Amino acid sequence: MSTISAQMVKELRERSGAGMMECKKALVENGGDIDAAVDWLRKSGLAKADKKSSRIAAEGLIASARKGHDAVLVEINCETDFVAKDASFLAFCKTVGEVALDSGVSDVDALQSAAYPAGGTVEEAAKALVSTIGEKIHVRRMARIHATGPIGSYIHNGRIGVLVALDAGDEALAKGIAMHVAAMNPAYVQAADVPAEVLAKEKDIALSQMSEAEKHKPAEILEKIISGKVHKIITEITLLGQAYVLDTSMSVADALKKSGAHVQSVVRLAVGEGVEKPTEDFHAEVMKQAGLG
């Protein structure tokens, strides 16, 4: 059998669109014959699956798994909400979450190469599922946290996942904070985390919103007014500053203080976050199909 070179794998990937591991296996199975390897991939459904790789997959689920002091979130995308409810897709998501936790991986590239219980890798299992359900499946992101104290895990409608690690308190508090993060999506944990450039921008905005009379007040008074406006913004964008959604009579900081707890880490993933979805003009599409466009 001929030696399988990196260049051969690269050429087969370019011709078939299949993943690196699939291409290497195809070449091995076909003695290094690239044409035969392309046919092998097509027959196995892997090349067909990869033709869908250019499609936009912005639906899907957030899978979670937790054991002891470790927990993970994994975003797995598909193309339609219909497939996101499919039993095979749901089972795949659950298994991938468990693999992410048990394998100890900390990034999505390592997760793609991790062993899948039914055989092969997670990446290979995803491609096999594409051949079955007919949509692009993308294991897009993952996050892992380790805590010395309680972990709060919350999944909202399968589309938003949050993990919160505390150094004290209990799991009920940690889950409550996780629910708050899911609902309010704070940009930062505490005021000290807000970048200097964000503070400078907010000061400029606060100044521009002031009346001419306010702008002509003494410098020390003007600074207090601006600081007050910026402080209000900071409470709105930081977790500790926000009113606690489970008890709006107190802030999140107050809720934590009652238990002597501090936030160690926070992770929030939302399905399709940052994915640019195509804008469809249905009127134009109908007119085009009717020959009127």
N, C-alpha and C positions, 0 to 999 in steps of 0.2 A: 504494500500500500504506500502511495506517495506521501511525502511530508506535507502537512497542511500548514501553509505559511500565513502570516498576518495579512499579507497582500491579497491572498486568495479569499480570506474571510471578508476583507474590506470590499472586494469586487462583488462578492455574492450578496453582501448587505445592500450595496448600491443597486444591484439588479432586482433584488427581491423585496427589499424593505424590511426583511425579517431581522430579529434580534441577533446579537453577536453569538450567543450560545447556540441558538437554533442553526445559524449558518455553519458554525464549526461542526456541529453534529451532522448536518446534511452532507458536508464535504467528507467527513469520516465515513459515513454510511455509503457514499458513492465514490470512494477511492480518489477523491480530489477532483473529480469531473464536475466542473462548475455548471454545465448545461444540465447534467443529470441531477445535480443538487437543487437547481431551480425547480425542476419538475417534482422532485421529492418534497420540497417545501410546499408547492402548490397542492399536491395530492394530500398532504397532511393538514392542509388548511392554514398553515402558518403564514404563508405569503399573502393569502387572501386577507387574513386578519390584519396584517400590517398595512395593507392598502387603506385601511381606515384610520391610520395613525395621523393623517393630516386634518381629520375632522375635529370640530370643537367639542370637547367633553366638559361641560360645566355643571352637569347634574351629578347625582350620586349620594354618597353617605359618608359620615364620619364614624369610623369604627373605633371602639375603645376596649382596652383590656387592662386588668389590674391584678397585682399579686403582692401582698406584703407592702413593702415600701417603694414599689415601682409601679408605674402606670404609663400607658402609651395612648396616643391618638393617631389615627391614620386616615387621611382623606383619600377616598377612592372614587374616581369620577366615571360617569357614563354619559351618553348623549341625551337621554330623555328621562323624564320623571317616571315614565312607565317601566323602564328597565330597572330604575332604582328601587322598585317595589317587587321585582322578580325574585322568586325563591332562590334560584341559582346564584344570582348576584348577592343577595342577602347572606347566603351561606358562605360565599367567597369572602365577603367583607369580614364576617365574624372570624373566619379562619386566619385571614391575613392579620387581623388585630392580635390574635393569639400568637401567631408566628413572630410578629414584631416584639411582643413582650418576652416570649420564651427564648428567642434567639439572642437577645441582648443587644441587637443592633441599635444605632442611634441616628441613622440617616436613611433616606429613602433608597439611595443607590445600593447600600448594603442589604436593605430589605428586599429589593428586587432579586438579589442573588441568593437570598436565604432559602433553605430547603422547604418545600411545600409538603405537607403531610401525605398527600395522595401521590407524590412523586414529582421529580423535577424541581424547578425553582418557582418562586412567586411570580416572576416575569413569565415563565412558561405557562403557568396555570392561568394567568390573565389572558394570554394569547389563545389558549384553548377555549376559554370562556367566550372570547370574541367570536370564535368560529361557531359557537353554539347560539348565542343570542343576537349576533349580527350588528353589534355596536362597539365602538371604541371603548375600551376599559383602560383606565390610567390610574395606577397607584402613584398619586401625585406628591403627597407630603406626609411626613410623620413627625411626631414629637414625643420625647420621653422625659419623664421627671423621676427623680429619686428624692424621697423625703425622710427626715428623721422623726417627723411627727405625722399627724393625720393627713390623708389625701382626700380631697373632694373631687368627685367625678360627676359631670352632668352632660347629658346629650339631649338637645332640644330638637324634637321631630326628626332626628337623624341627620340634621343639616348643620347644626352648630355643636361643637364639642369643646368642653372646657375641663382643664385639670388645674387644681389649686393645691399647693403644698404649704402646710403650716408647720411651725416649730412647736406649737402647743395647742391647747383646746381639744376639740373632739371632731369626729367625722361629720356630725350634724352641722357644725359651724363651717367646716371646710366645704361641705356641699352647698350650704347657703351662699357662701362667697362665690362658689363656682356658678350658681344660678344667677347671681348678681352680674358677674362678668359676661355671661351669655346674653343677658338682657341689655346691659348698658355699654358693653364693649369699651371700657376705658382705654385710652391710648397709653397711659403710663400707670405704674403702681403708686408712686408717691411723688411729691413735688420735686424732690431732689433728682428724680429721673428725667424731668423735663429739660430738653436741650436748651442751651443758651440762645441759640438762634430762634427757637420757638418763642421764648420769653421776649426777645427783642422784637419779633414780629407782632406779638400781642400788644406790646407797649406802643408801637407805631399805630396799630389799629385803634387802641384806646385813645390816643392823642388826636387822631383824625376824627373821632366821633364826638369830641368835646366841642362845646360852643365857643365862640370867640371870647365871650366873657370869662369862661373858665380858663381858657388858655392864657389870659392875662393876669391870673391870680399869682401871688408870690410863689417862687420856685418850690419852697418846701411844701406848700399846700397843694400845688400842682402835682408834685411827686406822690403825695399821699393819695390823691384822687386816682392817679394812674395805677399806683400799686394796688389800690382797692379793686379796681376793675380787672387787673391781671390776676389777682388772688382769686376772684370769682371764677375766672376762666379756668384756673388751675384746679379748683375744686370740682369743676365740671368734667375735666378730662383725666383726672387721676382716680384710681380705685379707692384709695384711702379717703379722698376728699368727698366722694359722692355720697348722697343719702342712700342708706342701705335699703334695697328693694323689699326685703322681708320685714323691715321695721323702719319706715321713713322718719321716725322721730329721732333717729340717730344716724351718724355717718358710719361707713364701713370701718373706719379707724376706731370709732367708739365700740362697735360690736366686737372687734378684735381685742380691744383693751380690757373689756369685761372678762375675757378668758385668759388674759396675759399672753395672747398669741401674736405672732408676726408672720407675714407672708414670706415664704421662702422662694416660691416661684409660681408663675401663672402662665398657662398656655391656652390659647383660644384658636380653634380652626373653624372656618365656615366654608361650606361647600361652594366651589366656584369662585372663591375670593381671589380677585386679581386676574381672573380669566376674562379676556375681552370677548364678549358674545357678539355674534353678527347681528346687525339690525335688519330685520326683514320688512320689506314694503309689500304687504299682501295685496294691496290694491294694484300696484304695478305688476306683480306676478300674475294676478288674474287677467289683467288687461293684455299682458304679453301672451299668455296661453290662449286667449280668445282672439289673438291676431289684431288687437286694437292698440297695442302699445308701440 
